[in-house]
């Protein structure tokens, strides 16, 4: 038997774990996550094992128990042709059930991952002291821009970035709209709205105390959205906004 078949079989067995991880994680645009491959592989294998336990039990209940001897022989690539022919014949008889087993398992893994992700985001389970470390996403920029470490839930995010143009520093500021990543996981672009800028040299005066005076030093940039390239940003400041209701 060609070595490619056992490799394909192993891939199908552990695939549910990777489907679940892919569906559960919050993608930072083009990045799946930043977990090292070895760690991601081990987690995927362990999760796949947990998925196969109930599925193998259900298969036994409906009268199609898994033949572990045949499975091990397929993985080991037996040299005896007679043994291989017998195994292939048994697999052919149950081929529709085998296909149903894997397809249903793949669908369930994807659905469960998506459902759990939605529950974590909706109920902020990643902030829980007990289960937070187990369900927290490996997306550092998401947590930074969402104010994960703040004691309150922010109503908006203001970003201020220093960009150098012709050896002159400028501060660009605006409400964070969206952000994008490069394939290697590095922050690539930041999209802001209500963008403004001012020269870095135009610092605030000592008697400037209110927010109106603060923004008088900025020049409004025409347009709906303004894109900042992270590679051109020297420093980045993040400020979380909170809207408070006024008493009548």
N, C-alpha and C positions, 0 to 999 in steps of 0.2 A: 504494500500500500504506500502510496506517495505520502511524504511527510506533511504535505499541505493539508491533507484531510484532517489529521489530528489537530493541527493548528487552527483550522476553521471550526472544528468542534469545540475547542477550548474557547475560542472567540465568542461563539454563540452562547456558551454557558455563562460567561462572565459579562456579556453585553448588557443584561438587565441592570446591573449595578451602575454601569456608566450612563445608561439612559436615564436612570433615576437622578444621578448627580448632575447631569446636563440639564434636566428639567427643573431641578430644585434650585440650582444656583441662580443668583441675579447676575445677568451678563452686563459687564461694563462695555456695552456696544459690541465691538468685534472680539473681545477677550472672553474666553470661557471662564477661566480663573487663573490665579497665579500660584496654585499649589504645585510643588515639585512632582515630576512624573511618577517617581517611585511611590510617593505618598498617595497620589491620586489612584495609582494602580491597586495598591493594597486596599484602600477604602472601597474601590469598585468591586474587588473580589469578595470582600466581606459582605457588602450590601447584597451582591448577587446571591451569596449563600443564603441569606435570610429570605430572599424572594423565592428561591427554589424549595425551601422547606414546606410552605403551605401548598405550593403548586404540585409537588410530588405527592403530598398527602391527598389532594383532590384527585390526582390521577389514579391513585390506588382505590379511592372510593368509587370511581366510575368504572372500575374493572380493567384499568390499563396501568398497572404498577410499573415503575421504572426497572428495567433489567440492568442492575449495576454491574453484573459480570460482563455483559455484552458491552456496556459503556466503557469499562476499564480496558477491555480487549481492543476496542476501537481506538482508544487513546494510546495504547501500547503498540499498535500496528503489528498484529500477529503475523508471523512468517508462514505459518501453515495455511495453505490455500483452502483446505476443507473447513477449518474453523472460521475463516473469513467469509466463505460462501454462506455458511449457516447463519452467521450474524447479519449479513446483508439481507438475506431472505426474511429474517424476523423484522428487520427495520423496514423493509418494503411493505410488509403486511400492515404495520402500524404507522406508515408514513403520514397519512392524513392527521392522525392523532398527534404525532410528533410536531407537525407543522402548526396545528392548533395550539399545542402547548407553548411553543416559543412565541408565536404571534400574540396570543392573549397575555403572556407574561411581559412582553415588550410594551404592549399598550397599557397594561396596569402600572408598570414601572413609571412610564411617562406621565400618566394621569395622577398617580400618587405624588410624584415629585412636584408637579405643577400645583396640586391642591395644597400640599404642605408649604410651598413657597408663598402662596397667597395668604395662608393662615398666619405665617410668620410676619409678613409685611402688614397685614390688616390689624393684628392684635399685638404687634411689636414684641413678639416672643423672644427676639434676639436681645432685648433689653432685660429679660428676666434673669435674675441671679442664678437660678438653678439650671434652667435649660438653655440659657443664652449662649454659653460656650459651645454647645453642641449644634446649635442651629444658626449661629452667626455666619454670614456669608463672607467669603474671601474676596471682598471688594472694598479696599481701603478708601478709594476716592468717593465711592457712594456714601460711606459713613461720614467722611469728612464734610462733604457738601450737604448732607441731610441733617447735620447737627446731632449726630448720634450721641455724643458725649455731653450734650447740653442738658440741663435740668428741665428745660421746657421745650415744647414743640414749636419750631419756628414757622412763621407765616411767609417767609421769603428769605432769600440769601443775596446779599450785596457783596460783589467781589471787586477788589481794587488791585490793579496790576501795574507794575512799573515796567515800561517798555522804552528802550533807547532808540531814538531816531536821529540820525546824523549827529551822534555823540551828545545828544540832548535827551535827558530823561523826562518822560511824561507819565502821569498817573491816569490810567483809564479806569473808570468805575461804572457800574450798572447792575441791574438785577440779573442774577443767573437764570438763564433760560434752559440751557442744555450743555452737555459736554461730550466729547468724543475721544476715542482712544486709538492708538496705533496698534497693529497686529501683535507687537511685542508687549503690550500692556501699559505702555507709557502714555500719559495724558498728552493728547495731540492738539485739541482745539477747545476753546471755551466760548460759548455763545451767550452774549448779554443783550438785554434790551434797556431802553431809556439810557443809552450810553452817553457818557460825558468824559472830558479829559481836561487836563491842565498841565502846565510845565511843573516839573518836580521842584524847581526853584521857588515857585510861588507858594511858599509855606504859609500856614495860617498865622495871623498876628496874635499877640498876647491877649488882646481884648475881644477876640472872636469867641463868643460863648454859645451861640445858638446854631441850629442846623441850617437856617436860612443863610446866615453869613458864611457858613461852611461851603455851601453849594454855589454861592455867588462867584467863587474863584474858578469854577469849572465852566467849560464851554460845551454846550450841547452838540452832540454829533447827530446830523440828520440821518434818518433811516430807521427801519423797524428793528433790525438786529445788527449787532457788531460782533465780529469774530476775532478772537485773540488767539494767536498761535502760542502754545506753551513753550516752544523752543525759543521764542523771542522775549519771554517774560523773565525779568530779573528776580522779582519777588512777587508774592501773591498774598493778599490779605482777604480774609473771609469774615463777614459780619452777618449775624443772624438777626432777622427782624421779628418782632412780636407785636401784633396789633392788640391793643387794650381797649375794651369798650368804655366809653365815657358815661358816667352817671348823669341822668337827666336833671 
